[in-house]
Structure formats: structure tokens, C-alpha cells
Amino acid sequence: MKALNHITPKLFTVLKGYSGEQFAKDLISGIIVAIIAMPLSIALAIASGVNPEQGLYTAVVAGFFISFLGGSRVQIGGPTAAFVIIIYGIIAQYGMAGLTLAALMAGLIMIVMGLLRFGDLIKFIPKTITVGFTMGIAIGIIVGQIKDFFGLEMGFVPAEFTGKLVAFGENFHTLSLWTLAIGGLALLIQGFWPYVSRKIPGSLVAIIVTTIIVSLGHLPVKTIGDLYTIKAGLPTFTLPDISFALIRQMISPAFTIAVLAAIESLLSCVVSDGMIGGRHRSNAELVGQGVGNIMSALFGGIPATGAIARTAANVKNGGRTPIAGMVHAVTLLFILLFLMPYASLIPMSCLAAILIMVGYNMSGWRTVLRILKSAPKSDIAVLLITLILTVFFDLVVAIEFGMILASFLFLKRMADVAAVRQWVDKPDLDEISENTDLKQIPKNAMVYEIFGALFFGAANDFLEVVHKEGKNVLIFRMRNVPVMDISGLEALEEALETCNKRDMTLLLSHVNEQPMKVMEKAGFIAKIGKENICDNIDKALARAEKLAK
């Protein structure tokens, strides 16, 4: 069973010593978070191109399993703004069957990621990439609300960003002032309500106020009921029509959903850990997210992940175990069963205003400005390219290109910091190593100290020192070489070959564990001789002195 510890749900360990007092806190927090999640789930479903109730299906089914099987004490799962653009694009091209299959495949991918312990690898995605695509998603969400916020009379909205802008521009003359006024009021309420109360979400207050105004005033403002037929009742189990051709088409979207869900959920876990002083299980969280997305797809929902804002609200209201997340799901189920008919009265412009506020809050524009002001140009380039590709193309291209670019830039930085410096006899020269302690170098020897990873990006610079005029012993001090790849090994082999041709002896000093393993595996130890690999520089200098002619 120890082999499965990394995917053991947090629920199974936090219930030891669980008290009635903590249950009361979890119960209250779960109900409050459900009230926060209700309008967001409906708004996100509509923005994604599906029926309103499907947002609640997602929050109920996925939210329950993410809490039940996940690796966080306080994670709240459900539909999030990060998926809106992706879901809308999939539905526009492949329909609901394509989305369901993509969510199923994404869930399986996340389960495999958790089983293979990929949870810790997500942290290697650079911050510039996550900030860039998050800002890009936020821009896409805000632009996507123009039609409903201004009440434009138009047909189908294109999925592409430029297509949206062109369509909105062509139809902007059809805007409704009443619709714009209701949307503006909803924005103002959300902006100023936190100064009144932070317990009750401003989005819920905006829905109640604008719905009452539109209903009692009989205003010409479109509501959810004018555009959608809302179904109350339990979600039903359905299997999608699956074909091999559709599976092939859904590989890329499924990968996108899985990676984004993993990043968003683990980021939410890290944030919540900081709030409660806890520690999540990243691999268990991936498995829980995977199961949650599979179950959501099978019960008519859409892709889900950890919601940072709802998770933070859970923590602030006293939730400390997954019970709070499960209570949140059950509460939403009751809302789905008994209150959904009233959702048809909600103005569309109010939901658009809620999503505009969501987009604004998730955009991280302050972080973007800080990076633009203070980060190196290479980081700025990664951020801007990822942002632009997210907005004008799609998230898959943005993440792939961003990771490739970031990797190349990282390798360049590693190569730039890698250096080979010669020890000299006179301490007043700049080239002297700070750590030589003015050791006496035998007259027949040269000492070079290597700094940084010895890999393909730095190998060429390393080889230059071998071709300088020397004596009969060449010492490479390698204590500052943490890692070495096959290119670095080939550079050492070439150095050894050159030394042999010049009747010189190559000595290596203080070889670290990873480079030593590479040398042993490649048989380099036998070539150079064990006696020529010294534990430290003192032993290397002593051996050099013995080799004096």
C-alpha cells in the first residue's frame, strides 16, 4: 500500500480526530461557497456555449469527486473561466459529443499523470507562460461578453478572436441602451459591494437586484429564459457516440484540457496551502481531478478544475477538510432541483457583467505590468508571445511554443553562466579563482576550474582551453559542475584524446555524483584511469607534482 501513498485522497487522512465543531464550520463554509458558485456556474456554462444547468451539473458532480478523491484539504472544484474559450471552440467545431469525449480523455490523461507522479513536474512550467496564457484567456472572456453586455442583435458568434471583433463591429449599431444599463449596474454592484459585505458575494446581489428590476419593470432586456430552456432535476448518465476518427481529432483538445486543469488545480492547491499552512498531495489531486472530469462528462457536465476564488472563500469561511467541498456540491444539487426555474429570469447582461468581472480578476494585469517593468527581455518575450498566441490562436499552440521558447532561453542562460577559468600564480590577476586559497600549482601543470552545467550548450567553449599551449599535466576542477550530458562527456573525451596526443596527463578533481555516473556508464573512467580522478584539488595537485618530468 505504500506504493499508493502518493495518490491517497486527503479526505482519508484528515478525518482522524474529526470533531463536531469542525463539521459545523465545514457545513457553513460549504453552503456559503455553493451560493458563490451558483451564479458563476450558470454564467460560465452560457459563455462556454452550453445550457445553464450544465454548469451546475459540473459543479455538483465534478466538485463532489474532486473533494472526495483529491489531494487538497480545501480545494473547491467546478467550472472555471480558464476553460471558456477552449470549450466554446470545441463545441463550435465538434459539437457536444466532441466536448464530452475530450473531457473523458482529459480525465484519463490526468489520472495517468497522477499515477506516474507527474504532479511535481507542473512546477517547471515557467511563471511567464502561466501569466501569459491566463491574461490571454481573460481577454478572450471579456471580449466574448460584448454581445450580451451591449444587447447586440446578431446571430452566431464566431469562435475566433478576430472573427468576434469583426462580427461585433458589424452589429454594434444594434446595441440596446436598457441592456447596457442593466449590465453597467451589475458591474457597479460587484465593484462596490465588497465595501458593504464580504460574506455575501457581489455577483449574487447583482443577480437579485437586476432580476427584480427587469421583471418588475418589464424592461426589454433579454433573460436566460428568452434564449435557453432550463431543465431542472438530476443530471442523467449518458455515454457519447465514440468513433476512432473522433478520438484522433480530440487528442489535442483533450491534452489542452488536461494540462490546463492540472496547472489551475495545483496552483489553487499551492495558494490554499499558504492560507491554511497545509501541504497538498499533488499526484492525488491530479487523480481526483481526472475522476471528477470523467464523471462530469458522463453526467452532462463540462470540464472542471480547482477554482482559486471559491477555494479561497472556503478557507476564509472556516472550511478545513474536503467535507466542505462535498457539502458545496450537495447544496448546489438542492439548488438544481428546486430553484433552477427561477434562473430563467436572470438578465443576460447581468451574467455578462459577472464574467467581465471574472475576467478582470483573473487577468493578473498587475503581475503583467510588474514583469514588463522588471523582468529580463527574454522573459518578457515569452510572456507576450504566449499571450498573443492564446488570444489569436489557441492555448495548445501558446503553451507548446511558450515551453519551447522558454527551454531554449533557459539553455542559453545556462550556457552563458557556464565558464572555464584558469588558475594563475599571481593573486593580483582578475582571473584567479576566489576559492584557490593561493595553492601552489606545480610548474608542470595547468589548472582549469569549470563552472556550471557541462552540456551541449557549453561544450564548445569548454574545448577551447584544451588547445592552448600547456605542460604535461592538465587538471580540470569540477566541483562546480552539478550535471553533465552526453555532449559534455564527448567534450571530456575529446580533451583526453588531445592530451594523449600531446603526451599530457588529464586529471579530474572533485567530480560530483551525476557527472560521475555518466562517466561510469560510458566507460570513461577506464579510459582516463581511476588514479587520475581525484577526490579534491589537493590530491590532484599532489599527483601532478609526482608526474613532473
ROTOR-389166 format. One record per residue (C-alpha): x, y, z; residue in one letter; residue number from 1. Coordinates in nm, 4 decimals. Each point is the difference from the previous one (the first is absolute). Layout:
N
X|Y|Z|A|NUM
...
END
This chain:
549
0.0000|0.0000|0.0000|M|1
0.2961|0.2336|0.0497|K|2
0.0360|0.0132|-0.3784|A|3
-0.3405|0.1719|-0.0168|L|4
0.0629|0.2555|0.2751|N|5
0.0611|0.2718|-0.2601|H|6
-0.3580|-0.0310|-0.1304|I|7
-0.1792|-0.0539|0.3335|T|8
-0.2864|0.2531|0.0204|P|9
0.0434|0.2676|0.2639|K|10
-0.3476|-0.0776|0.1345|L|11
0.1153|-0.3416|0.1213|F|12
0.2686|0.1506|0.2223|T|13
-0.1579|0.3214|0.1331|V|14
-0.3025|-0.1746|0.1524|L|15
0.2129|-0.1393|0.2836|K|16
-0.1094|0.1965|0.3041|G|17
-0.2688|0.1817|-0.1993|Y|18
-0.2200|0.1945|0.2417|S|19
-0.3588|0.1168|0.0003|G|20
0.1253|0.3570|0.0292|E|21
0.1993|-0.0321|-0.3228|Q|22
-0.2966|-0.1638|-0.1733|F|23
-0.2130|0.3025|0.0851|A|24
0.2636|0.2301|-0.1506|K|25
0.0282|-0.2167|-0.3117|D|26
-0.3799|-0.0080|-0.0334|L|27
-0.0379|0.3783|0.0184|I|28
0.2958|0.0582|-0.2317|S|29
-0.1298|-0.2522|-0.2551|G|30
-0.3414|0.1704|-0.0134|I|31
0.1552|0.3461|-0.0405|I|32
0.2317|-0.1188|-0.2769|V|33
-0.2959|-0.1620|-0.1774|A|34
-0.1800|0.3355|0.0002|I|35
0.3102|0.1567|-0.1543|I|36
0.0353|-0.2809|-0.2547|A|37
-0.3618|-0.0009|-0.1195|M|38
0.0004|0.3194|-0.2126|P|39
0.3546|-0.0635|-0.1209|L|40
-0.0835|-0.3536|-0.1120|S|41
-0.3008|0.1195|-0.1998|I|42
0.1895|0.2918|-0.1545|A|43
0.3012|-0.2140|-0.0940|L|44
-0.2223|-0.2647|-0.1576|A|45
-0.1755|0.2562|-0.2210|I|46
0.3295|0.1644|-0.0961|A|47
0.1350|-0.3444|-0.0941|S|48
-0.2876|-0.0591|-0.2402|G|49
-0.1964|-0.2571|0.2038|V|50
-0.3285|0.0122|0.1926|N|51
-0.0042|0.1733|0.3428|P|52
-0.0752|-0.3150|0.1972|E|53
0.3109|-0.1702|-0.1359|Q|54
0.2118|0.2407|0.2008|G|55
-0.1735|-0.1191|0.3158|L|56
0.0327|-0.3634|-0.1091|Y|57
0.3751|0.0622|-0.0144|T|58
0.0173|0.1703|0.3380|A|59
-0.2055|-0.2781|0.1619|V|60
0.1594|-0.3101|-0.1541|V|61
0.3576|0.1129|-0.0619|A|62
0.0027|0.2108|0.3180|G|63
-0.1005|-0.3007|0.2115|F|64
0.2595|-0.2407|-0.1429|F|65
0.2808|0.2559|0.0008|I|66
-0.0548|0.0524|0.3730|S|67
-0.0586|-0.3704|0.0689|F|68
0.3060|-0.1352|-0.1842|L|69
0.2282|0.3057|-0.0285|G|70
0.3235|0.0775|0.1784|G|71
-0.0978|0.3329|0.1605|S|72
-0.1762|0.0658|0.3274|R|73
-0.1954|0.2994|-0.1282|V|74
-0.0128|-0.0153|-0.3809|Q|75
-0.3318|0.0979|-0.1608|I|76
-0.0471|-0.1415|-0.3503|G|77
-0.2360|0.1025|-0.2757|G|78
-0.0201|0.1891|-0.3298|P|79
0.2508|0.2822|-0.0298|T|80
0.0604|0.2918|-0.2329|A|81
0.3233|-0.1531|-0.1277|A|82
-0.1983|-0.2573|-0.2006|F|83
-0.2533|0.2332|-0.1603|V|84
0.1881|0.0703|-0.3226|I|85
0.1129|-0.3616|-0.0393|I|86
-0.3489|-0.1446|0.0551|I|87
-0.1628|0.2531|-0.2323|Y|88
0.2465|-0.0845|-0.2759|G|89
-0.0449|-0.3771|0.0409|I|90
-0.3797|0.0230|-0.0080|I|91
0.0074|0.2303|-0.3034|A|92
0.2116|-0.2503|-0.1934|Q|93
-0.0946|-0.3424|0.1356|Y|94
-0.3253|0.0455|0.1912|G|95
-0.0910|-0.1242|0.3466|M|96
0.1072|-0.3566|-0.0855|A|97
0.3511|0.1265|-0.0701|G|98
0.0130|0.1923|0.3281|L|99
-0.1191|-0.2994|0.2008|T|100
0.2606|-0.2266|-0.1573|L|101
0.2737|0.2613|0.0487|A|102
-0.0909|0.0311|0.3695|A|103
0.0041|-0.3786|0.0423|L|104
0.3412|-0.0258|-0.1659|M|105
0.1324|0.2947|0.2037|A|106
-0.1146|-0.1728|0.3184|G|107
0.1840|-0.3183|-0.0954|L|108
0.3131|0.2018|-0.0838|I|109
-0.0075|0.1666|0.3429|M|110
-0.0440|-0.3337|0.1784|I|111
0.3019|-0.1394|-0.1852|V|112
0.1951|0.3176|0.0854|M|113
-0.0787|-0.0520|0.3676|G|114
0.0910|-0.3696|-0.0050|L|115
0.3314|0.0817|-0.1694|L|116
0.0735|0.2721|0.2587|R|117
-0.0138|0.2852|-0.2498|F|118
-0.1460|0.2306|0.2626|G|119
0.3383|0.1419|0.0939|D|120
0.0939|0.0659|-0.3633|L|121
-0.2693|0.2647|-0.0482|I|122
0.2113|0.2409|0.2074|K|123
0.2567|0.0076|-0.2798|F|124
-0.2377|0.1935|-0.2255|I|125
0.1414|0.3559|0.0150|P|126
-0.2058|0.2704|0.1678|K|127
0.0225|0.2140|-0.3136|T|128
-0.1935|-0.2663|-0.1924|I|129
-0.2755|-0.0379|0.2612|T|130
-0.0320|0.3778|0.0351|V|131
-0.0045|0.0400|-0.3782|G|132
-0.2697|-0.2555|-0.0776|F|133
-0.2077|0.1044|0.3023|T|134
-0.0007|0.3595|-0.1251|M|135
-0.0854|-0.1251|-0.3492|G|136
-0.2912|-0.2061|0.1305|I|137
-0.1262|0.3001|0.1995|A|138
0.0051|0.2200|-0.3126|I|139
-0.1901|-0.2660|-0.1914|G|140
-0.2639|-0.0278|0.2745|I|141
-0.0569|0.3758|0.0215|I|142
-0.0238|0.0427|-0.3775|V|143
-0.2391|-0.2951|-0.0145|G|144
-0.2513|0.1866|0.2204|Q|145
-0.0412|0.3004|-0.2310|I|146
-0.3091|-0.1407|-0.1723|K|147
-0.2019|-0.0631|0.3183|D|148
0.1347|0.3002|0.1932|F|149
-0.1019|0.2455|-0.2736|F|150
-0.3046|-0.1973|-0.1134|G|151
0.1139|-0.0307|-0.3608|L|152
-0.2511|-0.1500|-0.2413|E|153
0.2074|-0.2546|-0.1873|M|154
0.0125|-0.3686|-0.0783|G|155
0.2778|-0.2476|0.0630|F|156
0.3173|0.1410|0.1573|V|157
0.3210|-0.1326|-0.1626|P|158
0.2412|-0.1916|0.2231|A|159
0.3106|0.1789|-0.1346|E|160
0.1089|0.3205|0.1729|F|161
0.0300|0.2106|-0.3158|T|162
-0.3281|-0.1420|-0.1303|G|163
-0.1721|0.1106|0.3204|K|164
0.1345|0.3546|-0.0287|L|165
-0.1087|0.0291|-0.3639|V|166
-0.3491|-0.1371|0.0756|A|167
-0.0444|0.2300|0.2999|F|168
0.1138|0.2998|-0.2035|G|169
-0.2455|-0.0770|-0.2785|E|170
-0.2917|-0.0320|0.2426|N|171
0.0881|0.2599|0.2626|F|172
-0.2682|0.2379|-0.1321|H|173
-0.2630|-0.2416|0.1378|T|174
0.0966|0.0552|0.3641|L|175
-0.2747|0.0357|0.2614|S|176
0.0340|0.2857|0.2488|L|177
-0.2221|-0.1784|0.2550|W|178
0.2181|-0.3114|-0.0222|T|179
0.3163|0.2095|0.0332|L|180
-0.1453|0.1790|0.3040|A|181
-0.0819|-0.3280|0.1767|I|182
0.3450|-0.1355|-0.0781|G|183
0.1628|0.3181|0.1258|G|184
-0.2026|-0.0163|0.3202|L|185
0.1102|-0.3611|0.0530|A|186
0.3637|0.1065|-0.0425|L|187
-0.0373|0.2844|0.2484|L|188
-0.1624|-0.2265|0.2583|I|189
0.2840|-0.2525|-0.0277|Q|190
0.2583|0.2752|0.0238|G|191
-0.1399|0.1738|0.3077|F|192
-0.1761|-0.2815|0.1880|W|193
0.3198|-0.1297|0.1675|P|194
0.0092|0.3294|0.1934|Y|195
-0.3414|-0.0930|0.1423|V|196
0.0507|-0.3712|0.0678|S|197
0.2588|-0.2610|-0.0896|R|198
-0.2121|-0.2899|0.1228|K|199
-0.2675|0.0294|-0.2688|I|200
0.1430|-0.0066|-0.3547|P|201
-0.0578|0.3083|-0.2115|G|202
-0.0919|-0.2168|-0.2997|S|203
-0.2987|-0.1433|0.1901|L|204
-0.1145|0.3489|0.1068|V|205
0.0329|0.1207|-0.3611|A|206
-0.2152|-0.2894|-0.1235|I|207
-0.2710|0.0616|0.2587|I|208
-0.0140|0.3793|-0.0546|V|209
0.0092|-0.0055|-0.3818|T|210
-0.2478|-0.2890|-0.0219|T|211
-0.2506|0.1865|0.2184|I|212
0.0431|0.3219|-0.2011|I|213
-0.0436|-0.1707|-0.3370|V|214
-0.2936|-0.2152|0.1157|S|215
-0.1969|0.2676|0.1827|L|216
0.0785|0.2689|-0.2542|G|217
-0.0736|-0.2255|-0.2993|H|218
0.3128|0.1350|-0.1647|L|219
0.0951|-0.1080|-0.3542|P|220
0.3072|-0.1881|0.1228|V|221
0.0626|-0.3595|-0.1035|K|222
0.0109|-0.2559|0.2779|T|223
0.1281|-0.3560|0.0176|I|224
-0.3537|-0.1260|-0.0587|G|225
-0.0221|0.1923|-0.3281|D|226
0.2971|-0.1909|-0.1432|L|227
0.0147|-0.3322|0.1869|Y|228
-0.2374|-0.2662|0.1239|T|229
0.1162|-0.0760|0.3527|I|230
-0.0381|-0.3562|0.1234|K|231
-0.0466|-0.0620|0.3691|A|232
0.0684|-0.3372|0.1584|G|233
0.2832|-0.2436|0.0413|L|234
0.2708|-0.0339|-0.2648|P|235
-0.0354|-0.3193|-0.2008|T|236
0.2692|-0.2496|-0.0932|F|237
0.0824|0.0082|-0.3721|T|238
0.2686|-0.1601|-0.2159|L|239
0.1227|0.1940|-0.3041|P|240
0.0125|-0.1423|-0.3502|D|241
0.3638|-0.0985|-0.0330|I|242
0.1835|-0.0660|-0.3232|S|243
0.3692|-0.0485|-0.0696|F|244
-0.0015|0.3021|-0.2308|A|245
-0.1448|0.2212|0.2747|L|246
0.2521|-0.1338|0.2532|I|247
0.2853|0.1031|-0.2316|R|248
-0.1515|0.3483|-0.0383|Q|249
-0.0422|0.0401|0.3767|M|250
0.3586|-0.0880|0.0982|I|251
0.1233|0.3582|-0.0187|S|252
-0.3044|0.1592|0.1756|P|253
0.0118|-0.2706|0.2687|A|254
0.3679|0.0683|0.0614|F|255
-0.0737|0.3713|0.0293|T|256
-0.2802|-0.0584|0.2510|I|257
0.2155|-0.2400|0.2045|A|258
0.3030|0.2307|0.0168|V|259
-0.2072|0.3081|0.0790|L|260
-0.2039|-0.1839|0.2648|A|261
0.3208|-0.1309|0.1574|A|262
0.1642|0.3434|0.0053|I|263
-0.3072|0.1816|0.1342|E|264
-0.0794|-0.2606|0.2660|S|265
0.3558|-0.0311|0.1317|L|266
0.0396|0.3783|-0.0012|L|267
-0.3172|0.0222|0.2068|S|268
0.1411|-0.2652|0.2364|C|269
0.3210|0.1984|0.0479|V|270
-0.1946|0.3191|0.0728|V|271
-0.2288|-0.1726|0.2507|S|272
0.2957|-0.1747|0.1679|D|273
0.1431|0.3419|0.0721|G|274
-0.3304|0.1100|0.1533|M|275
-0.0435|-0.2983|0.2353|I|276
0.3635|-0.0991|0.0554|G|277
-0.0644|-0.3434|-0.1517|G|278
0.1558|-0.2137|-0.2696|R|279
-0.1925|-0.1568|-0.2857|H|280
0.0708|-0.3274|-0.1821|R|281
0.0503|0.1075|-0.3585|S|282
-0.0315|-0.3463|-0.1549|N|283
-0.3139|-0.0840|0.1947|A|284
-0.1418|0.3340|-0.1125|E|285
0.0614|-0.0927|-0.3642|L|286
-0.1780|-0.3337|0.0471|V|287
-0.2936|0.1732|0.1706|G|288
-0.0182|0.2584|-0.2774|Q|289
0.0089|-0.2776|-0.2588|G|290
-0.2838|-0.1961|0.1606|V|291
-0.1985|0.3224|0.0467|G|292
0.0278|0.0892|-0.3685|N|293
-0.0959|-0.3518|-0.1105|I|294
-0.3067|-0.0032|0.2214|M|295
-0.0946|0.3535|-0.1055|S|296
0.0133|-0.1019|-0.3667|A|297
-0.2095|-0.3121|0.0620|L|298
-0.2705|0.2035|0.1769|F|299
-0.0320|0.2800|-0.2548|G|300
0.2501|0.2421|0.1486|G|301
0.2998|0.1845|-0.1430|I|302
0.3723|-0.0083|0.0927|P|303
0.0801|0.1065|0.3555|A|304
0.2994|0.0863|0.2132|T|305
0.0853|0.1601|0.3319|G|306
-0.1472|0.3485|0.0319|A|307
0.2398|0.2316|0.1813|I|308
-0.2582|0.2631|0.1003|A|309
-0.2520|-0.2562|0.1323|R|310
0.2771|-0.1898|0.1794|T|311
0.1166|0.3225|0.1659|A|312
-0.3595|0.0733|0.1052|A|313
-0.0196|-0.3482|0.1526|N|314
0.3121|0.0652|0.2072|V|315
-0.1165|0.3443|0.1124|K|316
-0.3337|-0.1421|0.1169|N|317
0.1535|-0.2718|0.2157|G|318
0.0159|-0.3008|-0.2327|G|319
0.2968|-0.2227|0.0857|R|320
-0.0833|-0.3446|-0.1383|T|321
-0.1378|-0.1421|-0.3274|P|322
-0.3371|-0.0317|0.1753|I|323
-0.0562|0.3714|-0.0744|A|324
0.0458|-0.0610|-0.3738|G|325
-0.2395|-0.2949|0.0106|M|326
-0.2594|0.2095|0.1874|V|327
0.0422|0.2680|-0.2698|H|328
-0.0851|-0.2606|-0.2664|A|329
-0.3038|-0.1330|0.1880|V|330
-0.1309|0.3547|0.0592|T|331
0.0268|0.0749|-0.3714|L|332
-0.1918|-0.3204|-0.0683|L|333
-0.2902|0.1309|0.2095|F|334
0.0153|0.3306|-0.1873|I|335
-0.0060|-0.1948|-0.3274|L|336
-0.3058|-0.1958|0.1098|L|337
-0.2112|0.2760|0.1500|F|338
0.1172|0.3462|-0.1124|L|339
0.1064|-0.0409|-0.3653|M|340
-0.3346|0.1205|-0.1469|P|341
0.0672|0.3432|0.1524|Y|342
0.3319|0.0211|-0.1831|A|343
-0.1896|0.0635|-0.3253|S|344
-0.0760|0.3522|0.1273|L|345
0.3670|0.1036|0.0276|I|346
0.0979|0.2692|-0.2561|P|347
0.2674|-0.1077|-0.2486|M|348
0.1803|0.3326|0.0369|S|349
0.0347|-0.0669|0.3743|C|350
0.1692|-0.3337|-0.0692|L|351
0.2246|0.1747|-0.2543|A|352
0.0943|0.2541|0.2676|A|353
0.0831|-0.2815|0.2434|I|354
0.2331|-0.1584|-0.2563|L|355
0.1610|0.3347|-0.0823|I|356
0.0810|0.0341|0.3689|M|357
0.1298|-0.3589|0.0057|V|358
0.2218|0.0772|-0.2993|G|359
0.1295|0.3167|0.1637|Y|360
0.0804|-0.1783|0.3255|N|361
0.1761|-0.2937|-0.1677|M|362
0.1970|0.2124|-0.2487|S|363
0.2815|0.0712|0.2458|G|364
0.0704|0.3310|-0.1752|W|365
0.2025|0.1279|0.2937|R|366
0.2300|-0.3018|-0.0270|T|367
0.0295|0.0567|-0.3754|V|368
0.1012|0.3641|0.0537|L|369
0.2540|-0.0980|0.2641|R|370
0.1582|-0.2553|-0.2339|I|371
0.0060|0.2500|-0.2872|L|372
0.1756|0.2548|0.2223|K|373
0.2540|-0.2168|0.1779|S|374
0.0488|-0.3367|-0.1733|A|375
0.2758|-0.0814|-0.2518|P|376
-0.0893|0.0518|-0.3658|K|377
-0.0058|-0.3752|-0.0601|S|378
-0.2703|-0.0488|0.2672|D|379
-0.2002|0.2883|-0.1426|I|380
0.0225|-0.1591|-0.3462|A|381
-0.1319|-0.3341|0.1326|V|382
-0.2882|0.1726|0.1797|L|383
-0.1059|0.2128|-0.2974|L|384
0.0290|-0.2813|-0.2535|I|385
-0.2023|-0.2355|0.2219|T|386
-0.2634|0.2696|0.0533|L|387
-0.0292|0.0815|-0.3722|I|388
-0.0158|-0.3654|-0.1048|L|389
-0.2684|-0.0692|0.2629|T|390
-0.2146|0.2870|-0.1224|V|391
0.0379|-0.0411|-0.3759|F|392
0.0577|-0.3761|-0.0333|F|393
-0.0633|-0.2430|0.2853|D|394
0.1366|-0.1116|0.3329|L|395
0.1677|-0.3125|-0.1378|V|396
0.2173|0.2005|-0.2385|V|397
0.0695|0.2593|0.2706|A|398
0.1179|-0.2513|0.2625|I|399
0.2006|-0.2090|-0.2479|E|400
0.1742|0.2992|-0.1595|F|401
0.0481|0.1697|0.3360|G|402
0.1601|-0.3108|0.1529|M|403
0.2313|-0.0471|-0.2989|I|404
0.1060|0.3654|0.0041|L|405
0.0460|0.0014|0.3782|A|406
0.2083|-0.3190|-0.0217|S|407
0.2308|0.1462|-0.2632|F|408
0.0406|0.3197|0.1995|L|409
0.0749|-0.2014|0.3143|F|410
0.2647|-0.2016|-0.1836|L|411
0.1546|0.3216|-0.1266|K|412
0.0157|0.1389|0.3528|R|413
0.1580|-0.3208|0.1243|M|414
0.2574|0.0176|-0.2776|A|415
0.0663|0.3672|0.0771|D|416
0.0740|-0.0672|0.3665|V|417
0.2110|-0.3059|-0.0767|A|418
0.3674|0.0979|0.0002|A|419
0.3487|-0.1461|0.0060|V|420
0.2530|0.2086|0.1952|R|421
0.3710|-0.0607|0.0319|Q|422
0.1789|0.0096|0.3309|W|423
0.3006|0.2309|-0.0008|V|424
0.2956|0.0474|0.2281|D|425
-0.0320|0.3720|0.0649|K|426
-0.2838|0.0951|0.2377|P|427
-0.0414|0.3527|-0.1405|D|428
-0.1410|-0.1224|-0.3312|L|429
-0.3778|0.0107|-0.0533|D|430
-0.0083|-0.3540|-0.1386|E|431
0.1005|-0.1644|0.3276|I|432
-0.2704|-0.2166|0.1550|S|433
-0.1393|0.1370|0.3246|E|434
0.0284|-0.3487|0.1542|N|435
0.3613|-0.0885|-0.0890|T|436
0.1315|0.1034|0.3418|D|437
0.3176|0.0871|-0.1962|L|438
0.0949|-0.3673|-0.0322|K|439
0.3365|-0.0703|-0.1544|Q|440
-0.0408|-0.1336|-0.3550|I|441
0.2814|-0.2336|-0.1167|P|442
0.2020|0.1474|-0.2834|K|443
-0.0901|-0.2890|-0.2297|N|444
-0.3772|0.0408|0.0455|A|445
-0.2877|0.2193|-0.1092|M|446
-0.3221|0.0240|0.2052|V|447
-0.3355|0.0965|-0.1474|Y|448
-0.3119|0.0338|0.2124|E|449
-0.3325|-0.0749|-0.1726|I|450
-0.3118|0.1876|0.1130|F|451
-0.3555|-0.0995|-0.0890|G|452
-0.1654|-0.2924|-0.1746|A|453
0.2187|-0.1726|-0.2564|L|454
-0.2514|-0.0613|-0.2799|F|455
-0.0276|0.0442|-0.3760|F|456
-0.0558|0.3746|0.0289|G|457
0.3300|0.0529|0.1849|A|458
0.2181|-0.2779|-0.1441|A|459
0.1517|0.2053|-0.2817|N|460
0.1291|0.2694|0.2367|D|461
0.1412|-0.2712|0.2244|F|462
0.2032|-0.1556|-0.2816|L|463
0.1841|0.3251|-0.0760|E|464
0.2190|-0.0301|0.3101|V|465
0.1409|-0.3337|-0.1111|V|466
0.1561|0.1507|-0.3094|H|467
0.2078|0.2539|0.1922|K|468
0.3695|-0.0614|0.0529|E|469
0.0504|-0.2093|0.3106|G|470
0.2430|-0.2086|0.1953|K|471
-0.0245|-0.3706|0.0729|N|472
-0.2962|0.0011|0.2441|V|473
-0.3422|0.1541|-0.0511|L|474
-0.2344|0.0140|0.3024|I|475
-0.3730|0.0641|-0.0264|F|476
-0.1553|0.0954|0.3330|R|477
-0.3690|-0.1043|-0.0279|M|478
-0.1490|0.0693|0.3414|R|479
-0.2236|0.2704|-0.1514|N|480
-0.1351|-0.2309|-0.2729|V|481
-0.3303|-0.1361|0.1373|P|482
-0.1138|-0.1815|-0.3178|V|483
0.1448|-0.1184|-0.3290|M|484
-0.1634|-0.1401|-0.3150|D|485
0.1369|-0.2058|-0.2891|I|486
0.1380|0.3109|-0.1731|S|487
0.1946|0.0895|0.3125|G|488
0.1321|-0.3551|0.0170|L|489
0.1095|0.0162|-0.3638|E|490
0.1790|0.3268|0.0785|A|491
0.1909|-0.1767|0.2794|L|492
0.0818|-0.2900|-0.2306|E|493
0.1305|0.2412|-0.2624|E|494
0.2064|0.1762|0.2675|A|495
0.1450|-0.3375|0.1072|L|496
0.0810|-0.0882|-0.3619|E|497
0.1731|0.3348|-0.0527|T|498
0.2013|-0.0442|0.3209|C|499
0.1091|-0.3486|-0.1092|N|500
0.1199|0.1356|-0.3355|K|501
0.2069|0.2663|0.1807|R|502
0.1378|-0.2473|0.2516|D|503
-0.1921|0.1666|0.2818|M|504
-0.1873|-0.1500|0.2961|T|505
-0.3589|0.1117|0.0632|L|506
-0.1082|0.0142|0.3647|L|507
-0.3526|0.0613|0.1271|L|508
-0.0588|0.1458|0.3458|S|509
-0.3143|-0.0170|0.2174|H|510
-0.2404|-0.1619|-0.2485|V|511
-0.3607|0.0218|0.1251|N|512
-0.2420|-0.2935|0.0157|E|513
-0.1949|0.0509|-0.3253|Q|514
0.3028|0.0650|-0.2261|P|515
0.1751|-0.2991|0.1621|M|516
-0.2934|-0.2284|-0.0858|K|517
0.0057|0.1213|-0.3615|V|518
0.3736|-0.0724|-0.0204|M|519
-0.0355|-0.3452|0.1553|E|520
-0.2867|-0.0989|-0.2284|K|521
0.1928|0.1098|-0.3098|A|522
0.3230|-0.1738|0.1022|G|523
0.1908|0.3285|0.0250|F|524
0.1445|-0.0935|0.3399|I|525
0.1908|-0.2885|-0.1590|A|526
0.1283|0.2259|-0.2774|K|527
0.1366|0.2713|0.2253|I|528
0.1029|-0.2359|0.2825|G|529
-0.1408|-0.0037|0.3535|K|530
0.3285|0.1378|0.1335|E|531
-0.0566|0.3179|-0.2051|N|532
-0.3337|0.0806|0.1640|I|533
0.0809|0.1699|0.3308|C|534
-0.2284|0.0676|0.2948|D|535
0.1116|0.3614|0.0377|N|536
0.2354|0.2597|-0.1452|I|537
0.2754|-0.0673|0.2569|D|538
0.0269|-0.3626|-0.1092|K|539
-0.0068|0.1059|-0.3658|A|540
0.2850|0.2484|0.0522|L|541
0.2012|-0.2621|0.1898|A|542
-0.0462|-0.2516|-0.2834|R|543
0.1004|0.2646|-0.2556|A|544
0.3201|0.0617|0.1912|E|545
0.0827|-0.3740|-0.0070|K|546
-0.0458|0.0035|-0.3785|L|547
0.2580|0.2760|-0.0478|A|548
0.2672|-0.0957|-0.2561|K|549
END
